[in-house]
Amino acid sequence: MNKTELIEHIAKQADISKAAATRALEALIGGVKTTLKKNGSVAIAGFGTFAVTKRAARTGRNPRTGAAIKIKAAKVPKFRPGKALKDAL
């Protein structure tokens, strides 16, 4: 399912226009991004939790030359599914 299909699904399920569904989805995504930028987490009961984790610096390999390269430490988004989502699968 892509974003357009998700918007259509939201509009149909909530009985709202596609424009309203688009605004709702964009608001949700914006809220999650804003919270993660502040190193917070977003927990949606029955669905899961979005959080930021730190990935340590490490040594990697250039696949073309085989030379060792340093990969910087980074903050990465993570999603941990909730029990209800796991059970639904």
C-alpha distances in whole Angstrom, upper triangle without the diagonal:
4,7,8,6,6,10,10,10,12,15,15,15,18,19,19,19,16,18,19,15,15,18,17,14,16,19,17,16,20,21,20,21,24,25,24,26,29,28,27,25,22,22,20,22,20,17,19,20,20,23,25,27,29,29,33,34,34,36,34,34,34,33,35,38,38,39,39,37,36,33,33,32,29,27,23,21,20,18,20,18,20,22,20,17,19,20,17,16
4,6,5,6,9,10,11,12,14,16,16,18,20,19,18,15,16,17,14,13,16,16,12,14,17,16,14,17,20,18,19,22,23,22,24,27,27,26,24,22,22,21,23,22,18,19,21,19,22,24,26,28,28,32,33,34,35,33,34,33,32,33,37,37,38,37,35,35,31,31,31,27,26,22,20,20,18,21,19,22,24,22,19,21,23,20,19
4,5,5,6,9,10,10,12,14,15,16,18,16,15,12,13,14,11,9,12,12,9,10,14,13,11,14,17,16,16,20,21,21,22,25,25,25,23,20,21,19,22,21,18,19,20,18,21,23,25,28,28,32,33,34,36,34,35,34,33,35,38,38,39,39,36,35,32,31,31,27,25,22,19,20,18,21,20,22,25,23,20,22,24,22,21
4,5,5,6,9,10,11,12,14,15,16,15,13,9,11,13,10,9,12,13,10,12,15,15,14,17,19,19,20,22,24,24,25,28,29,28,26,23,24,22,25,24,21,22,23,22,25,27,29,32,32,36,37,38,39,37,38,37,36,38,41,41,42,42,39,39,35,35,34,31,29,26,23,23,22,24,23,25,27,25,22,25,27,23,23
4,5,5,6,9,10,11,12,14,15,15,14,10,13,14,11,11,14,14,12,14,17,16,16,19,21,20,21,24,25,25,27,30,30,29,26,24,24,21,23,22,19,21,23,22,26,27,30,32,33,37,38,39,40,38,39,38,37,39,42,42,43,43,41,40,37,36,35,32,30,27,24,24,21,23,22,23,25,23,20,23,24,21,20
4,5,5,6,9,10,10,12,14,13,13,10,12,13,9,9,12,11,9,12,14,13,13,16,18,17,18,21,22,22,24,27,27,25,23,20,20,18,20,19,16,18,20,19,22,25,27,30,31,35,36,37,39,37,38,38,37,39,42,42,43,42,40,39,35,35,34,30,28,24,21,21,19,21,19,20,22,20,17,20,22,19,19
4,5,5,6,9,10,10,12,10,9,6,9,9,6,6,9,9,7,10,12,12,13,15,17,17,19,21,22,23,25,27,28,26,24,21,21,19,21,20,18,20,21,21,24,26,29,32,33,36,38,39,41,40,41,40,39,41,44,44,45,44,42,41,37,37,35,32,29,26,23,23,21,23,22,23,25,23,20,23,25,22,22
4,6,5,6,9,10,10,10,9,6,10,11,8,9,12,12,11,14,16,16,16,19,21,21,22,25,26,27,28,31,31,30,27,24,24,21,23,22,20,22,24,24,27,29,32,35,36,40,41,42,44,42,43,43,42,43,47,47,48,47,45,44,40,40,39,35,33,29,26,26,24,26,24,25,26,24,21,24,25,22,23
4,5,5,6,8,10,10,11,9,12,12,9,11,14,12,11,14,16,15,16,19,20,20,22,25,25,26,28,30,31,29,26,23,22,19,20,19,17,20,22,22,26,28,31,34,35,39,41,42,44,42,43,43,42,44,47,47,48,47,45,44,40,40,38,35,32,29,25,25,22,23,21,22,23,20,18,21,22,18,19
4,5,5,6,8,8,9,8,11,9,6,9,11,9,8,12,13,12,14,17,18,18,20,22,23,24,26,28,28,26,24,20,20,17,18,18,16,19,20,21,24,27,30,33,34,38,40,41,44,42,44,43,43,45,48,48,49,47,45,44,40,39,37,34,31,28,24,24,21,23,20,21,23,20,18,21,22,19,20
4,6,5,6,5,6,5,8,8,5,8,11,10,10,13,15,15,16,19,20,21,23,24,25,27,29,30,31,29,27,23,23,20,22,21,20,22,24,24,28,30,33,36,38,41,43,45,47,45,47,46,45,47,50,50,51,50,48,46,43,42,40,37,34,31,28,27,25,26,24,25,26,23,22,25,26,23,24
4,6,5,7,8,8,12,11,9,12,14,13,14,17,18,18,19,22,23,23,26,28,28,29,32,33,34,32,29,25,25,22,22,21,20,23,26,26,30,32,35,38,40,43,45,47,49,47,48,48,47,49,52,52,53,52,50,49,45,44,43,39,36,33,30,29,26,27,25,25,26,23,22,25,25,21,23
4,6,8,11,11,14,12,10,13,15,13,13,17,18,17,19,21,22,22,25,27,27,28,30,32,32,30,27,23,22,19,19,18,17,21,23,24,28,31,34,37,38,42,44,46,48,46,48,48,47,49,52,52,53,52,49,48,44,44,42,38,35,32,28,28,24,25,22,22,23,20,19,22,22,19,21
4,5,9,10,12,10,8,12,13,11,12,16,16,15,18,20,20,21,24,25,25,27,29,31,31,29,26,22,22,18,19,19,18,21,23,24,27,30,34,37,39,42,45,46,49,47,49,49,48,51,54,53,54,53,50,49,45,44,42,38,35,32,29,28,25,26,23,23,24,21,20,24,24,21,23
4,7,9,12,10,9,13,14,13,14,18,18,18,20,22,23,24,26,28,28,30,32,34,34,32,30,26,25,22,23,22,22,25,27,27,31,34,37,40,42,46,48,49,51,50,52,51,51,53,56,56,56,55,53,51,48,47,45,41,38,35,32,31,29,29,27,27,28,25,24,27,27,24,26
4,7,8,6,7,10,11,10,12,15,15,16,19,20,21,22,24,26,27,28,30,32,33,31,29,25,25,22,23,23,22,25,27,27,30,33,36,39,41,44,46,48,50,49,51,50,50,51,54,54,55,54,51,50,46,45,43,40,37,34,31,31,28,30,28,27,29,26,25,29,29,26,28
4,5,5,6,9,10,11,12,14,15,17,18,20,21,23,24,26,27,29,30,32,33,31,30,26,27,24,26,26,24,27,28,28,31,33,36,39,41,45,46,48,50,48,50,49,48,50,53,53,54,53,50,49,45,44,43,39,37,34,31,31,29,31,29,29,31,29,27,31,31,28,29
4,5,5,6,9,10,10,12,14,15,16,18,20,21,22,24,26,27,28,30,32,30,28,25,26,23,25,25,23,25,26,26,29,31,34,37,38,42,43,45,47,45,46,45,45,46,50,50,51,50,47,46,42,41,40,36,34,31,28,29,27,29,27,28,30,28,26,29,30,27,28
4,5,5,6,9,10,11,12,14,15,16,18,20,21,22,24,26,27,29,30,29,28,25,26,24,26,26,24,26,27,26,29,30,34,36,38,41,43,44,46,45,46,45,45,47,50,50,50,50,47,45,42,41,39,36,33,31,28,29,27,30,28,29,32,29,28,31,32,29,30
4,5,5,6,9,10,10,12,14,15,16,19,20,21,23,24,26,27,29,27,26,22,23,21,23,24,22,24,25,24,27,29,33,35,37,41,42,44,47,45,47,46,46,48,51,51,51,50,47,46,42,41,39,35,32,30,27,28,26,28,27,27,30,27,26,29,31,28,29
4,5,5,6,9,10,11,12,14,15,17,18,20,21,23,24,26,27,25,24,20,21,19,21,21,19,21,22,21,25,27,30,33,35,38,40,42,44,43,44,44,43,45,48,48,49,48,45,43,40,38,37,33,30,28,25,25,23,25,24,24,27,24,22,26,27,24,26
4,5,5,6,8,10,11,12,14,15,16,18,20,21,22,24,26,24,23,20,21,19,22,23,20,22,22,21,24,25,29,31,33,36,38,40,42,40,42,41,41,43,46,46,46,45,42,41,37,36,35,31,28,26,23,24,22,25,24,25,28,26,23,27,28,26,27
4,6,5,6,9,10,10,12,14,15,16,18,20,21,23,24,23,22,19,21,19,22,23,21,22,22,20,23,25,28,31,33,36,38,40,42,41,43,42,42,44,47,47,47,46,43,41,37,36,34,31,28,26,23,24,23,25,25,25,28,26,25,28,30,27,29
4,5,5,6,9,10,11,12,14,15,17,18,20,21,23,21,19,16,17,15,18,19,17,19,19,18,21,23,27,30,32,35,37,39,42,41,43,42,42,44,47,47,47,46,43,41,37,36,34,30,27,25,21,22,20,22,22,22,25,23,21,25,27,24,26
4,5,5,6,8,10,11,12,14,16,17,18,20,21,20,18,15,16,14,17,18,16,17,17,16,19,21,24,27,29,32,34,36,38,37,39,39,39,41,43,43,44,42,39,38,34,33,31,27,24,22,19,19,18,20,19,20,23,21,19,23,25,22,23
4,5,5,6,8,10,10,12,14,15,16,18,20,19,18,15,17,16,20,21,18,19,18,16,19,20,23,26,28,31,33,35,37,36,38,37,38,40,42,42,42,41,38,36,32,31,29,26,23,21,18,19,18,21,21,22,26,24,22,25,28,25,26
4,6,5,6,9,10,10,12,14,15,17,19,17,16,14,16,15,18,20,18,18,17,15,18,19,23,26,28,31,33,36,38,37,40,39,40,42,44,44,44,42,39,37,33,32,30,26,23,21,18,19,18,21,21,22,25,24,22,25,28,26,27
4,5,5,6,9,10,11,12,14,16,17,15,13,10,12,11,15,16,14,14,13,12,15,17,21,23,26,29,31,33,36,36,38,38,38,40,43,42,42,41,38,36,32,30,28,24,21,19,16,16,15,17,17,18,21,20,19,22,24,22,23
4,5,5,6,9,10,11,12,15,15,14,13,11,13,13,17,18,15,14,13,11,13,15,18,21,23,27,28,30,33,32,34,34,35,37,39,39,39,37,34,32,28,27,25,21,18,16,13,14,14,16,17,18,22,21,19,22,24,23,24
4,5,5,6,9,10,11,13,14,13,13,12,15,15,19,20,18,17,15,13,14,15,19,21,23,27,28,31,33,33,35,35,36,38,40,40,39,38,34,32,29,27,25,21,18,17,14,16,16,19,20,21,25,24,22,25,28,27,27
4,5,5,6,9,10,11,13,11,11,9,12,12,16,18,16,15,13,11,13,14,18,21,23,27,29,31,34,34,36,37,38,40,42,41,41,39,36,33,30,27,25,21,18,17,14,15,15,17,18,19,23,22,21,24,26,26,27
4,6,5,6,9,10,11,9,8,6,10,11,14,16,14,12,10,8,9,11,15,17,20,23,26,28,31,31,33,34,34,37,39,38,38,36,33,30,27,25,22,19,15,13,10,12,11,14,15,16,20,20,19,21,24,23,24
4,5,5,6,9,10,10,10,10,13,14,18,20,17,15,13,10,10,10,14,16,18,22,24,26,29,29,31,31,32,35,37,36,35,33,30,28,24,22,20,16,13,12,9,12,13,16,18,19,23,23,21,24,27,26,26
4,6,5,7,9,9,10,10,14,16,19,22,19,17,15,12,12,12,15,17,20,23,25,28,31,31,34,34,35,37,39,38,38,35,32,29,26,23,21,18,14,14,12,15,15,18,20,21,25,26,24,26,29,29,29
4,5,5,7,5,6,7,11,13,17,19,17,15,12,9,9,10,13,16,19,22,24,27,30,31,34,34,36,38,40,39,38,35,32,29,26,23,21,17,14,13,11,13,14,16,18,19,23,23,22,24,27,27,28
4,5,5,5,6,8,11,14,17,20,17,14,11,8,6,6,10,12,15,18,20,23,26,27,30,31,32,34,36,35,34,32,29,26,22,20,17,14,10,9,8,10,11,14,16,18,22,23,21,23,26,26,27
4,5,7,10,11,15,18,21,23,21,18,15,12,10,8,11,13,15,18,20,23,26,27,29,30,32,34,35,35,33,31,28,25,21,18,16,13,10,10,10,13,15,17,20,22,26,27,25,27,30,30,30
4,5,9,11,15,18,21,24,21,19,15,12,10,9,12,13,17,19,21,25,28,29,32,33,35,37,38,37,36,33,30,27,23,20,18,15,11,13,12,14,16,18,21,22,26,27,26,28,31,31,31
4,7,10,13,17,20,22,20,17,13,10,7,6,9,10,14,16,19,22,25,26,30,31,33,35,36,35,34,31,28,25,22,19,15,13,9,10,10,12,14,16,19,20,23,25,24,25,28,29,29
4,7,10,13,16,19,17,14,11,9,7,7,10,13,16,19,22,25,28,29,32,34,35,38,39,38,37,34,31,28,25,22,19,16,12,12,11,12,13,14,17,18,21,22,22,23,26,27,27
4,6,10,13,15,14,11,7,6,4,7,10,13,17,20,23,25,29,29,32,34,35,38,39,38,37,35,32,29,25,23,20,17,13,12,10,10,10,11,13,14,17,19,18,19,22,23,24
4,7,10,12,11,8,6,5,7,10,13,17,19,23,26,28,31,32,35,36,36,39,41,40,39,37,34,32,28,26,23,20,16,14,11,11,10,10,12,12,16,16,16,18,20,21,22
4,6,9,8,6,4,6,9,12,15,19,21,25,28,30,33,33,36,37,38,41,43,41,41,39,36,34,30,28,25,22,19,17,13,12,10,9,10,9,12,13,13,15,17,18,19
4,6,5,5,6,9,12,15,18,22,24,28,31,33,36,35,38,39,39,42,45,43,43,41,39,36,33,31,28,25,21,19,15,14,11,10,9,8,11,11,11,14,15,15,17
4,5,6,8,11,14,18,20,24,26,30,33,35,38,38,40,42,42,45,47,45,46,43,41,39,35,34,31,28,24,22,18,16,13,12,10,7,9,8,10,12,13,14,16
4,6,10,13,16,20,22,25,27,31,34,35,38,38,40,41,41,44,46,45,45,43,41,39,36,35,32,29,26,23,19,17,13,11,8,6,7,5,6,9,10,10,13
4,7,10,13,17,19,23,24,28,31,32,35,34,37,38,38,41,43,42,42,40,38,36,33,32,29,26,23,20,16,14,10,9,6,5,8,6,5,9,11,10,12
4,7,10,14,15,19,21,24,28,29,32,31,34,35,35,39,41,39,39,37,35,33,29,28,26,23,19,17,13,10,7,6,4,4,8,9,7,9,12,12,14
4,6,10,12,16,18,22,25,27,30,30,32,34,34,37,39,38,38,35,33,31,27,26,23,20,16,14,10,8,6,5,6,7,11,12,11,13,16,16,17
4,7,10,14,16,19,22,24,27,27,30,31,32,35,37,35,35,33,30,28,24,23,20,16,13,11,7,6,5,7,9,11,14,15,14,15,18,19,19
4,7,10,13,16,19,22,25,25,28,30,31,34,35,34,33,31,28,25,22,20,17,14,10,9,6,5,6,8,11,13,17,18,17,18,21,22,22
4,7,10,13,16,18,22,22,26,27,28,31,33,31,30,28,25,22,18,16,13,10,6,6,5,6,9,11,14,16,20,22,20,21,24,25,25
4,7,10,13,15,19,20,23,25,26,29,30,29,28,25,22,19,16,14,11,8,6,6,6,7,10,12,15,18,21,23,21,21,25,26,25
4,6,9,12,16,17,21,23,24,28,28,26,25,22,19,16,13,11,7,6,4,6,9,10,13,15,19,21,24,27,25,25,28,30,29
4,7,9,12,13,17,19,21,24,25,23,22,18,16,13,10,9,6,5,6,7,10,11,15,16,20,23,25,28,26,25,29,30,29
4,6,10,12,16,18,21,24,24,21,20,16,14,11,9,7,5,7,9,11,14,15,18,20,23,26,29,31,29,29,32,33,32
4,7,10,13,16,18,21,21,19,17,13,11,7,6,5,4,7,11,12,16,17,21,23,26,29,32,34,32,31,35,36,35
4,6,10,13,15,18,18,15,14,10,9,6,5,7,7,10,13,15,18,19,22,24,27,30,33,35,33,32,35,37,35
4,7,10,13,15,14,12,10,7,6,5,6,9,11,13,17,17,21,22,25,27,30,33,35,38,35,34,38,39,36
4,7,9,12,12,9,8,6,5,6,6,10,12,14,17,18,21,22,25,26,29,33,35,37,35,33,37,38,35
4,6,9,8,6,6,5,6,8,9,13,16,17,21,21,24,24,27,29,32,35,37,40,37,35,39,39,37
4,6,6,5,5,6,7,10,11,14,17,19,22,22,25,26,29,31,33,37,39,41,38,37,40,41,38
4,6,5,8,9,10,13,14,17,20,21,24,23,25,26,29,31,33,37,39,40,37,36,39,39,36
4,6,8,11,12,15,16,20,22,23,26,26,28,29,32,34,36,40,42,44,40,39,43,42,39
4,5,9,11,14,16,19,23,24,27,27,30,31,34,36,38,42,44,46,43,42,45,45,42
4,7,9,13,14,18,21,23,26,26,29,30,32,34,37,40,42,44,41,40,43,43,40
4,6,10,13,16,19,21,25,25,28,30,33,35,37,41,43,45,42,41,44,45,42
4,7,10,13,16,19,22,23,26,27,30,32,35,38,41,43,40,39,43,43,41
4,6,10,13,15,19,20,23,25,28,30,33,37,39,41,39,38,41,42,40
4,6,9,12,16,17,21,23,26,28,32,35,37,40,37,36,40,41,39
4,7,9,13,14,17,19,23,25,28,31,34,36,34,33,37,37,35
4,6,10,12,16,18,22,24,28,31,34,36,33,33,37,37,36
4,7,10,13,15,19,21,25,28,31,33,31,30,34,35,34
4,6,10,12,16,19,22,25,28,30,28,28,32,32,31
4,7,10,13,16,19,22,25,27,25,26,29,30,29
4,6,10,13,16,19,23,24,22,22,26,26,25
4,7,10,13,16,20,21,19,19,23,23,23
4,7,10,13,16,18,16,16,20,20,19
4,6,9,13,14,12,13,16,17,16
4,7,10,12,10,10,14,15,14
4,7,8,6,7,10,11,11
4,6,5,6,9,10,11
4,5,5,6,9,10
4,5,5,6,9
4,5,5,7
4,5,5
4,5
4
